Amino acid sequence: MKKIHLSRRGLALVMLAALSVVSVASAGNMPLPSSEATASITVRDLKKHLSFLASDELGGRYTLSSSSAVAARYLASQLEYYGYKGAARDGSFFQKVPIGTRTVHTDQTGITLNTGADKKEFKYAEDFASQSPVGANVSGGLVFVGYGISSPANKHDDYSGLDVKGKVVVLLLGVPESLQDVKLEEHEQGEKAAIAHGAAGMIIIAPRFLHQWEQIKRFIGRERAGLPPPSSTAGKDFPTFMAGPPLVKALAEAMGKAEAYLAESSGNLLKPATIPGTVELKMSVSAKDTPVAQNVVGILEGADPALKDQYVVFSAHYDHLETRNGQVFNGADDDGSGTVAVLEIAEALATGPRSKRSVLIIFHTGEEMGLLGSQFNTDYEPVVPLEKLVANFNIDMIGRSRPEGDTKPSNREMTDKDSVYVIGADKLSTELHQINEQTNKDTVRLRFDYTYNDENHPARFYYRSDHYHYAKHGIPIIFYFTGVHEDYHRPTDDVEKIDFEKIERITRMVFATGWRVANLDHRLVVDKKPAVRQ
């Protein structure tokens, strides 16, 4: 049976590859959008929209500000003018996103590690962090559970032979090499597995991020914004902490190991074991609701009765940063550039013949707070069932070009006037990647730079914009990006520095690629598994 199973799997892969080759071979013969539709994407309109959205009067479009609501109203009015219908549950263009804040009281928060011979204190936002802080007062024994994976189906159980009831488990973020190509269920790892085995709390060690700890600390504020845990989420009050280098070193010493044993162990299979000593976890947190934020969502119905129940998604985030000390963080590039590009794509799609499939336009909110708007639309209340989404084209920062002769270190990752970073196109669908390549050759002929598509690149941009929440559900995505620069997240990210000719070229190319996907005679072939953020 095993040999037969492998043979069928191999045959299936060959057939998928063949289908992909056939599909892509014909991509160059696929029709492009009408010249009228393409011509509707103009420098003039891009500049008109961005001059309003990135103006001082809008105060930076901070997620929880009244100016963000003004920006949302502007985007919705444009979609309505183009002929879109509101996609929210109430029929409007505004999908309400319930964001709340949690404030950590650092004077009442800390971790105490007692190994008998030694007692050490660790501070929040210095030695450890918590992504979604919850109140905690837990004390007990410590158990190292490797990667914290309990998957009988894959004959791997880090909890085997261990008693973790009422104790704090310590685990590595990631999976061992032996499980790299295996799809693990959510309940087989992380918090859910720890809770199922009776643990009282969890300390995570993330080797990948330890060398970036000084940067991470700058983003660990006392006040954190987030979505409420889904009502079905087990462990919504389960205390979970991420260890910084000082705590990792202390835990390794308690195990009788060098710091590198835990800090440089990604992929290595380490033996679970009880850690001598006890730990006390204390966290004092107060929570409050905030004004409701909103995604702006619109639908343009497809022309084919058999295919209009499938959707191609175009997205950008329209929020930016809060005004501080009288300085406005206009966010012309981040992500005003992507927002106006998607707005122009929305108009182009409504100009001329309709695509066979329907189109979902979504301007996400809360991206700067941790991809909250896209998370809400995928993990909480999707405006369109996820199984109906064929692909997501996400645009985040496409407005800048590095001038010739610019040698500033802060601008070294910015692309030139003819280049754009393409991220994620081949992560799930080889066919999508090749259609994107072919369409670029058939249209604007930009230079695609795949630097950030490398899974091992430390910037990890694939996991840092809204497309990720779609990709993790198996929806093929492409993320278009022109690079960070000296004005990134600064009050100097202004309209005057935008290369509108470049935005026009990128926008026309993304439109044409999405148009082709929306008119395929088959659904995109998905031949790869979703990558999981670690």
C-alpha positions in Angstrom: 0.0 0.0 0.0 2.8 2.4 0.8 4.4 2.1 -2.5 1.1 2.5 -4.3 0.4 5.6 -2.3 3.7 7.1 -3.3 3.3 6.2 -6.9 -0.1 7.9 -7.0 1.3 11.0 -5.3 4.1 11.2 -7.7 1.7 10.8 -10.6 -0.4 13.6 -9.1 2.6 15.9 -8.8 3.6 15.2 -12.4 0.0 16.0 -13.6 0.0 19.2 -11.5 3.3 20.3 -13.0 2.1 19.5 -16.5 -1.1 21.4 -16.0 0.9 24.4 -14.7 3.2 24.3 -17.7 0.3 24.1 -20.1 -1.5 26.9 -18.3 1.6 29.1 -18.2 2.6 28.3 -21.8 -0.7 29.9 -22.8 -0.4 32.8 -20.5 1.2 34.9 -23.2 -1.8 34.2 -25.4 -4.3 35.2 -22.7 -6.0 38.5 -23.5 -5.0 41.6 -21.7 -7.4 44.2 -20.3 -8.9 46.7 -22.8 -6.7 49.7 -23.6 -9.4 51.9 -22.2 -9.3 50.2 -18.8 -5.5 50.3 -18.7 -5.4 53.9 -19.7 -7.7 54.8 -16.8 -4.8 54.3 -14.5 -3.0 57.6 -14.6 -0.3 59.6 -12.9 -2.9 62.5 -12.6 -5.5 60.4 -10.7 -2.9 58.7 -8.5 -1.5 62.0 -7.5 -5.0 63.4 -6.9 -6.0 60.7 -4.5 -2.7 60.6 -2.7 -2.5 64.4 -2.2 -5.7 64.1 -0.2 -5.1 60.8 1.7 -1.5 61.9 2.7 -2.3 65.5 3.5 -1.6 67.1 6.8 -5.4 67.5 7.3 -5.8 63.7 7.6 -3.2 63.6 10.4 -1.5 60.4 9.2 -4.7 58.2 9.0 -3.9 56.6 12.4 -6.1 53.5 12.9 -8.1 54.8 15.9 -8.4 58.4 14.8 -11.3 60.4 13.3 -9.1 61.2 10.3 -9.0 57.5 9.6 -12.8 57.5 9.3 -12.5 60.4 6.9 -10.1 58.4 4.7 -12.4 55.4 4.9 -15.3 57.5 3.8 -13.3 58.9 0.8 -12.3 55.4 -0.3 -15.9 54.1 0.0 -17.3 57.0 -2.0 -14.9 56.3 -4.8 -15.8 52.6 -4.9 -19.5 53.5 -4.9 -18.9 55.9 -7.8 -17.1 53.2 -9.8 -20.1 50.9 -9.4 -19.1 48.6 -6.6 -21.4 47.3 -3.9 -20.7 47.3 -0.2 -19.4 43.9 0.9 -19.9 44.3 4.7 -22.6 42.2 6.4 -24.9 45.2 6.7 -24.5 46.0 3.0 -22.2 49.0 3.5 -18.6 49.5 2.5 -17.5 49.4 6.2 -16.5 46.2 7.9 -16.3 47.0 11.6 -13.0 45.7 13.2 -13.2 45.6 17.0 -9.8 46.6 18.3 -9.0 46.8 22.0 -6.0 47.8 24.0 -4.2 46.2 26.9 -1.9 48.1 29.2 0.8 46.2 31.0 1.7 47.6 34.5 5.4 46.9 34.5 5.8 47.6 38.3 3.6 44.5 38.9 4.9 42.4 36.1 7.9 40.1 36.0 9.4 36.6 35.9 11.3 35.1 38.8 13.4 32.0 38.2 14.5 30.0 41.2 17.0 27.2 40.7 17.7 26.6 44.4 21.2 27.9 44.3 20.2 31.0 42.4 17.2 33.4 42.2 16.9 35.8 39.2 14.4 38.5 38.4 13.4 39.4 34.8 11.7 42.5 33.6 8.9 42.9 31.0 9.9 44.7 27.8 13.6 44.2 28.7 14.0 40.4 29.3 10.7 39.1 28.0 7.6 40.1 26.1 4.0 39.0 25.5 2.4 39.5 22.1 -1.2 39.5 23.5 -0.7 40.3 27.2 -3.1 38.7 29.7 -3.1 38.9 33.5 -1.2 36.1 35.2 -0.1 34.9 38.6 1.4 31.5 38.0 4.1 29.6 40.0 5.3 26.1 39.7 7.8 23.7 38.1 9.4 24.1 34.7 9.5 21.6 31.9 11.3 21.9 28.6 9.1 20.3 25.9 11.2 20.7 22.8 9.0 22.2 20.1 5.9 21.5 22.1 4.4 19.3 19.3 2.1 16.4 20.1 1.2 14.8 16.9 0.4 11.0 17.1 -0.4 10.9 13.4 3.2 11.9 12.7 4.6 9.7 15.4 6.0 12.7 17.3 5.1 13.7 20.8 7.3 16.1 22.8 5.1 15.6 25.8 5.6 11.8 26.0 6.6 10.7 29.5 6.4 14.2 30.9 4.1 15.5 33.6 3.3 19.2 32.8 0.1 19.6 34.8 0.1 22.9 36.6 3.6 23.7 35.4 5.1 26.1 33.0 6.4 24.6 29.7 9.4 26.0 27.9 9.4 25.4 24.1 11.2 26.3 20.9 9.3 28.2 18.2 9.3 26.2 15.0 9.4 22.5 14.0 12.3 20.0 13.9 13.7 19.1 10.5 11.9 15.7 10.6 8.6 17.6 10.4 9.5 20.3 8.0 7.3 18.9 5.2 4.4 17.8 7.4 1.2 19.7 7.9 0.5 19.9 11.6 -2.9 20.6 13.0 -3.4 23.7 15.1 -4.3 21.6 18.2 -1.0 19.6 17.9 1.3 22.5 18.8 1.7 25.7 20.7 -0.8 26.9 23.3 -3.5 24.4 22.4 -1.2 21.4 22.9 0.2 22.9 26.1 -3.3 23.4 27.5 -4.5 19.9 26.4 -1.7 18.5 28.6 -2.6 20.7 31.6 0.2 23.3 31.5 -0.4 26.5 33.5 1.7 28.8 31.3 4.3 28.9 28.5 7.6 30.5 27.8 8.6 30.5 24.1 12.1 30.7 22.8 12.4 32.0 19.2 16.0 31.5 18.0 15.3 33.3 14.8 14.5 36.5 16.6 17.0 36.6 19.4 19.6 38.4 17.4 17.0 41.1 16.7 16.0 41.5 20.4 17.2 45.1 20.7 15.0 46.1 17.8 12.1 44.1 19.1 12.3 45.8 22.5 11.6 49.2 20.9 8.2 47.9 19.8 7.2 46.3 23.1 5.1 49.1 24.6 3.2 49.2 27.8 0.0 49.5 25.7 -0.8 47.0 23.0 -3.6 46.9 20.6 -5.3 43.7 19.4 -8.4 41.9 18.4 -10.5 40.1 21.0 -9.8 36.4 21.1 -12.4 34.5 19.1 -15.0 32.9 21.4 -14.0 29.5 20.3 -10.3 30.1 21.0 -9.1 27.7 23.7 -6.6 29.3 26.0 -7.6 33.0 25.4 -6.4 33.7 29.0 -3.4 31.4 28.8 -0.2 33.2 29.9 2.3 33.0 27.1 5.7 34.8 27.1 8.5 35.2 24.7 12.0 35.0 26.2 14.7 37.5 25.4 18.4 36.7 25.6 18.9 37.1 29.4 16.0 34.7 30.1 17.1 32.2 27.5 20.6 32.2 29.0 19.2 31.6 32.5 17.0 28.8 31.3 19.8 27.1 29.5 22.0 27.3 32.6 19.2 25.8 34.7 19.2 22.9 32.2 23.0 22.6 32.6 23.5 23.7 29.0 25.3 26.6 27.2 23.1 29.4 25.9 23.6 28.2 22.3 21.8 25.0 23.1 18.5 26.9 23.1 19.5 30.1 21.2 20.9 28.4 18.1 18.8 25.3 17.9 16.4 25.9 15.0 15.5 22.6 13.4 17.6 20.5 15.8 15.7 17.8 17.7 16.3 18.5 21.4 15.3 16.1 24.2 12.4 17.3 26.4 13.2 17.2 30.1 12.2 18.6 33.5 14.1 21.7 34.4 15.4 21.9 37.9 13.9 24.7 39.9 10.6 26.7 39.9 9.3 29.8 38.1 6.9 32.6 39.1 5.1 34.5 36.3 3.3 37.7 37.2 1.6 40.1 34.8 -0.8 42.9 35.6 -2.9 44.0 32.7 -5.8 46.4 32.2 -8.0 46.3 29.1 -10.2 48.8 27.4 -12.2 49.0 24.1 -11.3 51.6 21.5 -13.3 53.4 18.8 -14.3 50.8 16.2 -12.0 50.7 13.3 -13.1 49.6 9.8 -11.9 47.8 6.7 -13.3 49.4 3.5 -14.7 46.6 1.3 -16.4 46.6 -2.1 -17.5 43.9 -4.6 -17.7 44.1 -8.4 -19.7 41.2 -9.7 -18.2 39.0 -12.4 -19.8 38.5 -15.8 -19.7 34.7 -16.0 -22.6 33.0 -14.3 -20.5 29.9 -13.6 -17.4 31.8 -12.2 -18.8 34.9 -10.6 -19.0 33.1 -7.2 -15.2 33.1 -7.2 -13.3 36.2 -6.2 -9.9 37.9 -7.0 -8.8 40.1 -4.2 -6.9 43.4 -4.4 -5.7 44.9 -1.1 -3.7 47.6 0.5 -3.7 49.1 4.1 -4.8 52.7 4.4 -3.8 53.3 8.0 -0.6 54.8 9.2 0.8 56.3 12.4 -0.4 58.6 15.1 0.5 62.3 15.1 3.2 62.8 17.8 4.6 66.1 19.2 2.7 68.0 16.6 4.4 66.0 13.8 2.2 64.4 11.2 3.3 61.0 9.8 1.6 61.3 6.4 2.5 57.8 5.1 2.5 58.9 1.5 4.5 55.7 0.6 3.4 53.6 3.6 0.8 52.8 2.4 -0.8 55.7 0.7 1.0 54.5 -2.5 -0.6 51.0 -2.3 -4.0 52.5 -1.4 -4.2 54.8 -4.4 -2.9 52.0 -6.7 -5.7 49.7 -5.6 -8.2 52.5 -5.9 -7.0 53.0 -9.6 -7.2 49.2 -10.2 -10.8 49.2 -8.8 -11.7 51.9 -11.4 -9.9 50.1 -14.2 -11.8 46.8 -13.4 -15.1 48.7 -13.7 -14.1 50.3 -17.0 -14.9 48.3 -20.1 -15.9 44.6 -20.1 -16.3 42.9 -16.7 -14.0 40.0 -15.7 -15.5 36.5 -15.5 -14.8 36.3 -11.8 -16.0 38.8 -9.2 -13.5 41.2 -7.6 -13.2 42.0 -3.9 -11.5 45.3 -3.1 -10.4 45.6 0.5 -8.6 48.5 2.2 -7.3 47.1 5.4 -7.1 48.9 8.7 -4.9 48.2 11.6 -1.9 46.9 9.6 0.5 49.1 11.5 -0.9 47.6 14.8 -0.1 44.0 13.7 -2.1 43.2 10.5 -5.4 43.4 12.5 -7.7 44.3 9.7 -6.6 41.4 7.5 -6.6 39.0 10.4 -10.2 40.0 11.2 -11.3 39.5 7.6 -9.8 36.0 7.5 -9.9 34.5 11.0 -13.0 36.2 12.4 -15.7 37.4 9.9 -14.7 37.1 6.3 -16.9 39.3 4.0 -16.5 36.5 1.4 -16.0 32.9 2.4 -12.3 32.1 2.1 -12.9 29.1 -0.1 -14.3 31.5 -2.8 -11.1 33.6 -2.9 -8.8 32.6 -5.8 -5.9 35.0 -5.3 -4.9 38.1 -3.3 -2.8 40.9 -4.9 -1.5 43.0 -2.0 0.3 46.3 -2.6 2.3 47.9 0.3 4.8 50.7 -0.4 5.4 51.0 -4.2 6.0 54.8 -4.3 9.7 55.4 -4.1 12.7 55.1 -6.4 16.4 55.3 -5.4 18.0 58.2 -7.3 21.2 57.5 -9.2 24.2 58.2 -7.0 22.3 57.8 -3.7 24.7 56.0 -1.4 22.9 56.5 1.9 22.8 53.3 3.9 19.2 54.0 4.9 18.2 53.9 1.2 20.3 50.9 0.1 17.2 48.6 0.0 15.1 51.0 -2.1 14.6 49.9 -5.7 15.5 52.0 -8.8 12.9 53.5 -11.1 12.5 50.3 -13.1 12.5 47.7 -10.3 10.0 46.3 -7.9 10.3 43.6 -5.2 7.9 40.6 -5.8 7.2 38.5 -2.7 5.3 35.3 -2.3 4.2 34.7 -5.9 5.6 31.2 -6.0 4.9 30.3 -2.4 1.6 28.5 -3.1 1.1 28.5 -6.9 3.7 28.1 -9.5 1.1 29.0 -12.1 0.5 32.4 -10.4 4.2 33.2 -10.4 4.6 32.4 -14.1 1.5 34.3 -15.1 2.9 37.3 -13.2 6.2 37.0 -15.0 4.6 36.6 -18.4 2.2 39.5 -17.9 5.1 41.8 -16.9 6.9 40.9 -20.1 3.7 41.5 -22.1 3.1 45.0 -20.5 5.5 47.3 -18.6 8.6 45.2 -18.4 9.8 46.1 -14.9 12.7 44.2 -13.3 11.3 41.8 -10.7 13.6 41.5 -7.7 13.1 38.4 -5.6 15.5 39.2 -2.8 12.8 39.2 -0.1 11.2 36.1 -1.5 13.9 34.1 0.2 12.4 32.3 3.2 15.7 32.8 5.1 15.9 36.5 4.5 16.0 38.2 8.0 13.6 40.9 7.0 10.8 38.3 6.6 8.5 40.7 4.6 6.4 37.8 3.5 5.0 37.6 7.0 4.8 41.4 7.6 2.0 42.7 5.4 -1.7 41.8 5.1 -1.4 39.2 2.4 0.0 36.8 5.0 -3.3 36.2 6.6 -4.7 35.1 3.3 -1.7 33.0 2.4 -1.8 31.0 5.6 -5.3 29.8 4.6 -3.9 28.5 1.3 -5.0 31.4 -0.9 -2.2 32.3 -3.5 -0.8 35.8 -3.0 1.6 38.3 -4.6 3.0 41.1 -2.5 4.4 44.1 -4.4 6.9 46.4 -2.7 9.7 48.9 -3.6 11.7 48.8 -0.4 12.2 50.7 2.9 14.0 54.0 2.9 15.1 56.9 5.1 11.5 58.2 5.4 9.9 54.9 6.5 7.8 55.5 9.5 9.0 59.1 9.8 7.1 62.4 9.4 9.1 63.0 6.1 7.2 60.3 4.2 5.5 62.9 2.0 3.8 63.2 -1.4 6.6 65.3 -2.8 9.0 62.3 -2.7 6.7 59.9 -4.6 7.6 58.6 -8.1 4.1 58.6 -9.6 5.3 57.4 -13.0 6.7 54.2 -11.3 3.4 53.7 -9.4 1.5 54.0 -12.7 3.7 51.3 -14.3 3.4 48.9 -11.3 -0.3 49.5 -11.0 -1.0 48.8 -14.6 1.0 45.5 -14.4 -0.8 44.4 -11.2 -4.1 45.2 -12.8 -3.3 43.2 -15.9 -2.0 40.2 -13.9 -5.1 40.2 -11.7 -7.3 40.6 -14.8 -5.8 37.5 -16.4 -6.3 35.5 -13.2 -9.9 36.7 -13.0 -10.5 35.4 -16.5 -8.8 32.0 -16.4 -10.9 29.2 -17.6 -9.8 27.2 -14.6 -9.1 28.0 -10.9 -5.4 28.7 -10.2 -3.4 25.5 -9.6 -2.2 25.5 -5.9 0.7 23.1 -5.8 2.4 24.1 -2.6 1.5 24.1 1.1 1.0 27.3 3.1 4.1 28.5 5.0 3.6 29.1 8.7 4.9 32.2 10.5 7.5 31.2 13.2 
